Amino acid sequence: MVPVMLCGLHARRVASHMQTSRLNVAMIGHGFIGRVHSNAFHQAAHFFQIPYELNLKVVCGRNRATLEAMASQWNWEEVATDWTQVVTRPDIQVVDIAVPNVLHAPIAISAAQAGKIVLCEKPLAASVQEAEQMAEAARRVPNLVWFNYRRVPAVGFAKRLLDEGRLGKIFHYRALYLNQSGNDPSKASGWRYRRAEAGSGVSGDLLSHVIDMATYLNGNIAELCATTHTFASGRDVDDAAIVMVRFKNGSVGSFEASRYGVGCSNRNVFEINGSQGMLRFDLEDMNRLEFFDATQPPNLRGTRKLLVTGPDQPYAENFWKPGHTIGYEHSFIATLGDFFTALSRQEVFRPSFGDGLAVQRVLERVHKSAETGAWIKCN
Ligand SMILES: NC(=O)c1ccc[n+]([C@@H]2O[C@H](COP(=O)([O-])OP(=O)(O)OC[C@H]3O[C@@H](n4cnc5c(N)ncnc54)[C@H](O)[C@@H]3O)[C@@H](O)[C@H]2O)c1
């Protein structure tokens, strides 16, 4: 990532945050990802040299009993049941949004307008219009969207190899993100399966990660053609999405996301073929990056299964010694570590709300293409 220096009002706002070494965090939502974020807030300063003490001040939800149990387990100081009273509190510096997707916009806009640092889960919003309003509101405050997979060391190493030109001219970028939650009645009854709470189905949920990762690694998308499918009758969100993509760098690709990928728990995969080699990653084996170097003599060519735990690989200085593997939670810890490092240096962090908005624009085109069957240009 190339750091971008802040200027003007944004820099002054960041500078005012920098004077406070203790930052009080308010987290809205305390479900699955709320636990992941709680862990990351506790751990970030253990693994990264950041000049901030992240204080878990207040966690907000709706059910006081489950909220209190969660707060006690994860060491939150206070609980609250009305987010509107929390995000403008003068003693709060950081608002972290970990609730169903349609609540992201009102909470983020309110927090940004109150001058808070705003961290928001993906997808950034339920629509492009909401995402634009969020990006505009957050223009003057430090912000982050939790596309955490950018911070998996093996993904960061893939990015480094691509930036070094080790793959040559890129021909193909193909990606899958599959789970089997749709085929499980206990899971398929939750908010993720209702448009009114989720905004969309697998596209906002899993395809958003695929799009962010693809544009991070392979650049912007020029045009796409998509189909979506809903398996369960009466459900108003998409269960599967398949997208053909032309990238601006001349490569072509395909994205597939499904909640009916039976046999796959959290199979987030990319595979990139270039004139000089191949890279392959699978989140279910997240410490590994497969690399085929086509510049080797033909009789020595073969796919290397690199163990990306250092030395001289991303986050080798932050986490454990080489060969001592890391897990899902470290991608969130590294996201916070990089975010607060950037904040202390007055640098812009990516992925920002602007990146979340860019993903939302691609998602909108996926839905438009699925409705019309047409190829749609992306700007
Ligand atoms: N980055 C990732 O890889 C990743 C992974 C999982 C979830 N997520 C995102 O995190 C968000 C939450 O997902 P989850 O899996 O934690 O869901 P969840 O159902 O486990 O938890 C949702 C939480 O939101 C709370 N909530 C709902 N309405 C509320 C309200 N009005 N006020 C306060 N709290 C309210 C619920 O009480 C619950 O604690 C979603 O946007 C999802 O897309 C991201």
The ligand as an SDF file (V2000), in Angstrom:
LIG
                    3D

 44 48  0  0  0  0  0  0  0  0999 V2000
  -15.4410   -8.9840    7.6950 N   0  0  0  0  0  0  0  0  0  0  0  0
  -16.0030  -10.1930    7.6890 C   0  0  0  0  0  0  0  0  0  0  0  0
  -15.4340  -11.1340    7.1900 O   0  0  0  0  0  0  0  0  0  0  0  0
  -17.3650  -10.4010    8.3130 C   0  0  0  0  0  0  0  0  0  0  0  0
  -17.7300  -11.6540    8.8350 C   0  0  0  0  0  0  0  0  0  0  0  0
  -18.9890  -11.7740    9.4300 C   0  0  0  0  0  0  0  0  0  0  0  0
  -19.8610  -10.6950    9.4760 C   0  0  0  0  0  0  0  0  0  0  0  0
  -19.4770   -9.5090    8.9200 N   0  0  0  0  0  0  0  0  0  0  0  0
  -20.4020   -8.3470    8.9340 C   0  0  0  0  0  0  0  0  0  0  0  0
  -20.6380   -7.9640   10.2910 O   0  0  0  0  0  0  0  0  0  0  0  0
  -21.9620   -7.4810   10.4370 C   0  0  0  0  0  0  0  0  0  0  0  0
  -22.6480   -8.2560   11.5500 C   0  0  0  0  0  0  0  0  0  0  0  0
  -22.6200   -9.6380   11.2370 O   0  0  0  0  0  0  0  0  0  0  0  0
  -22.6200  -10.7810   12.3870 P   0  0  0  0  0  0  0  0  0  0  0  0
  -22.1810  -12.0410   11.7430 O   0  0  0  0  0  0  0  0  0  0  0  0
  -21.8630  -10.3020   13.5630 O   0  0  0  0  0  0  0  0  0  0  0  0
  -24.1680  -10.8420   12.7290 O   0  0  0  0  0  0  0  0  0  0  0  0
  -24.8320  -11.3700   14.0730 P   0  0  0  0  0  0  0  0  0  0  0  0
  -26.2340  -11.6900   13.7270 O   0  0  0  0  0  0  0  0  0  0  0  0
  -23.9890  -12.4300   14.6980 O   0  0  0  0  0  0  0  0  0  0  0  0
  -24.7890  -10.0990   15.0510 O   0  0  0  0  0  0  0  0  0  0  0  0
  -25.5070   -8.9310   14.7580 C   0  0  0  0  0  0  0  0  0  0  0  0
  -25.5260   -8.0700   16.0110 C   0  0  0  0  0  0  0  0  0  0  0  0
  -26.1970   -6.8580   15.7130 O   0  0  0  0  0  0  0  0  0  0  0  0
  -27.0330   -6.5280   16.8280 C   0  0  0  0  0  0  0  0  0  0  0  0
  -28.0980   -5.6170   16.4200 N   0  0  0  0  0  0  0  0  0  0  0  0
  -29.0730   -5.8080   15.5100 C   0  0  0  0  0  0  0  0  0  0  0  0
  -29.8720   -4.7130   15.4500 N   0  0  0  0  0  0  0  0  0  0  0  0
  -29.3790   -3.8220   16.3460 C   0  0  0  0  0  0  0  0  0  0  0  0
  -29.7580   -2.5200   16.7620 C   0  0  0  0  0  0  0  0  0  0  0  0
  -30.8140   -1.9060   16.2390 N   0  0  0  0  0  0  0  0  0  0  0  0
  -29.0040   -1.8910   17.7060 N   0  0  0  0  0  0  0  0  0  0  0  0
  -27.9220   -2.5080   18.2310 C   0  0  0  0  0  0  0  0  0  0  0  0
  -27.5150   -3.7410   17.8840 N   0  0  0  0  0  0  0  0  0  0  0  0
  -28.2520   -4.3950   16.9610 C   0  0  0  0  0  0  0  0  0  0  0  0
  -27.5310   -7.8750   17.2920 C   0  0  0  0  0  0  0  0  0  0  0  0
  -28.0130   -7.8020   18.6160 O   0  0  0  0  0  0  0  0  0  0  0  0
  -26.2540   -8.7010   17.1930 C   0  0  0  0  0  0  0  0  0  0  0  0
  -25.4510   -8.5060   18.3320 O   0  0  0  0  0  0  0  0  0  0  0  0
  -22.6110   -7.6140    9.0590 C   0  0  0  0  0  0  0  0  0  0  0  0
  -22.5310   -6.3940    8.3720 O   0  0  0  0  0  0  0  0  0  0  0  0
  -21.7620   -8.6580    8.3560 C   0  0  0  0  0  0  0  0  0  0  0  0
  -21.7500   -8.5270    6.9440 O   0  0  0  0  0  0  0  0  0  0  0  0
  -18.2650   -9.3540    8.3580 C   0  0  0  0  0  0  0  0  0  0  0  0
  1  2  1  0
  2  3  2  0
  2  4  1  0
  4  5  1  0
  4 44  2  0
  5  6  2  0
  6  7  1  0
  7  8  2  0
  8  9  1  0
  8 44  1  0
  9 10  1  0
  9 42  1  0
 10 11  1  0
 11 12  1  0
 11 40  1  0
 12 13  1  0
 13 14  1  0
 14 15  2  0
 14 16  1  0
 14 17  1  0
 17 18  1  0
 18 19  2  0
 18 20  1  0
 18 21  1  0
 21 22  1  0
 22 23  1  0
 23 24  1  0
 23 38  1  0
 24 25  1  0
 25 26  1  0
 25 36  1  0
 26 27  1  0
 26 35  1  0
 27 28  2  0
 28 29  1  0
 29 30  1  0
 29 35  2  0
 30 31  1  0
 30 32  2  0
 32 33  1  0
 33 34  2  0
 34 35  1  0
 36 37  1  0
 36 38  1  0
 38 39  1  0
 40 41  1  0
 40 42  1  0
 42 43  1  0
M  CHG  2   8   1  16  -1
M  END
$$$$
